[in-house]
Amino acid sequence: MSVHPDTLDRQTVYDLLSSASREHLLSCLSALESVPPDDAARRIAARERGTSRAAVSDDAATAARISLEHAHLPRLTQHDVVEYRPPDGAIEPGPNFDDLEPFVAPLDPAIE
């Protein structure tokens, strides 16, 4: 059940964007519209390390996926910012995604 079905208030927007991992996930969704969780985790790990996705270790990608599934995706789905149906469903923009999209940084092509 969503907390804010129609729009997000300013404090919620700030709170959701306070995590670099969530912000990068939203950047990915802004550019790609849909991303598998393993790919999202690898992209986040690459950005955190300032490296390419190919250079990210499996352990780092696994840690990022665990963080996504247990911390970030629940918060974003609670506010209808993303839609995700575990365990292997793609992560996609939700009804409130447009409230955050103007505030996320574009993807860095050097890392992607």
C-alpha positions as CSV (number, residue, x, y, z in Angstrom):
1,M,0.0,0.0,0.0
2,S,1.4,3.4,-0.9
3,V,2.0,6.2,1.5
4,H,1.6,9.0,-1.0
5,P,-0.5,7.8,-4.0
6,D,-0.7,11.1,-5.8
7,T,2.5,13.1,-5.1
8,L,5.4,13.3,-2.7
9,D,5.9,16.1,-0.2
10,R,9.2,18.0,-0.1
11,Q,10.6,16.3,3.0
12,T,9.9,12.8,1.5
13,V,11.7,13.8,-1.7
14,Y,14.7,15.0,0.3
15,D,14.7,11.8,2.4
16,L,14.5,9.5,-0.6
17,L,17.3,11.4,-2.4
18,S,19.5,11.4,0.7
19,S,21.1,8.1,-0.3
20,A,23.6,8.0,-3.1
21,S,22.6,4.4,-3.9
22,R,18.9,5.4,-4.3
23,E,19.8,8.4,-6.4
24,H,21.9,6.3,-8.7
25,L,19.1,3.8,-9.1
26,L,16.8,6.6,-10.0
27,S,19.3,7.9,-12.6
28,C,19.5,4.4,-14.1
29,L,15.7,4.3,-14.3
30,S,15.6,7.7,-15.8
31,A,17.9,6.6,-18.6
32,L,16.9,3.0,-19.1
33,E,13.2,2.9,-17.8
34,S,13.7,-0.7,-16.6
35,V,16.6,-2.5,-15.0
36,P,17.1,-6.0,-13.6
37,P,18.1,-6.0,-10.0
38,D,21.5,-7.6,-10.6
39,D,22.3,-5.0,-13.2
40,A,21.1,-2.2,-10.9
41,A,23.3,-3.5,-8.1
42,R,26.4,-3.8,-10.3
43,R,25.8,-0.2,-11.7
44,I,25.5,1.1,-8.1
45,A,28.6,-0.7,-7.0
46,A,30.5,0.7,-10.0
47,R,29.5,4.2,-9.2
48,E,30.4,3.9,-5.6
49,R,33.8,2.7,-6.6
50,G,34.3,5.0,-9.5
51,T,34.9,2.1,-11.9
52,S,33.3,0.2,-14.7
53,R,30.6,-2.4,-14.2
54,A,33.0,-5.1,-15.5
55,A,35.5,-4.2,-12.8
56,V,33.1,-4.7,-10.0
57,S,33.7,-7.9,-8.0
58,D,30.9,-10.4,-7.4
59,D,31.1,-9.7,-3.7
60,A,30.6,-6.0,-4.2
61,A,27.7,-6.6,-6.5
62,T,26.1,-9.0,-4.1
63,A,26.5,-6.5,-1.2
64,A,24.9,-3.8,-3.4
65,R,22.0,-6.1,-4.3
66,I,21.4,-7.0,-0.6
67,S,21.3,-3.3,0.2
68,L,18.9,-2.7,-2.6
69,E,16.5,-5.4,-1.7
70,H,16.5,-4.8,2.1
71,A,16.8,-1.0,2.3
72,H,16.4,1.0,-0.8
73,L,13.7,-0.8,-2.9
74,P,11.3,-1.2,0.1
75,R,11.5,2.6,0.7
76,L,11.1,3.5,-2.9
77,T,8.2,1.0,-3.5
78,Q,6.5,2.2,-0.3
79,H,6.3,5.7,-1.8
80,D,5.3,4.4,-5.3
81,V,8.6,5.7,-6.8
82,V,9.5,2.4,-8.2
83,E,7.8,-0.9,-9.0
84,Y,9.6,-4.1,-8.2
85,R,8.3,-7.7,-7.8
86,P,11.0,-9.9,-6.2
87,P,12.9,-12.0,-6.6
88,D,13.8,-11.4,-10.3
89,G,11.4,-8.9,-11.6
90,A,12.7,-5.8,-13.2
91,I,12.8,-2.5,-11.4
92,E,10.7,0.1,-13.2
93,P,9.5,3.6,-12.5
94,G,6.3,3.9,-10.4
95,P,3.6,6.4,-10.4
96,N,5.5,8.9,-8.2
97,F,8.8,8.6,-10.1
98,D,8.3,11.9,-11.9
99,D,8.4,13.7,-8.5
100,L,12.1,12.7,-8.1
101,E,13.3,12.5,-11.7
102,P,14.2,16.2,-12.0
103,F,16.5,15.9,-9.1
104,V,18.6,12.9,-10.1
105,A,22.0,13.3,-11.8
106,P,22.3,12.0,-15.3
107,L,24.3,8.8,-15.8
108,D,28.0,9.1,-16.1
109,P,28.9,7.5,-19.4
110,A,32.5,6.8,-18.2
111,I,31.0,4.5,-15.5
112,E,28.2,3.0,-17.5
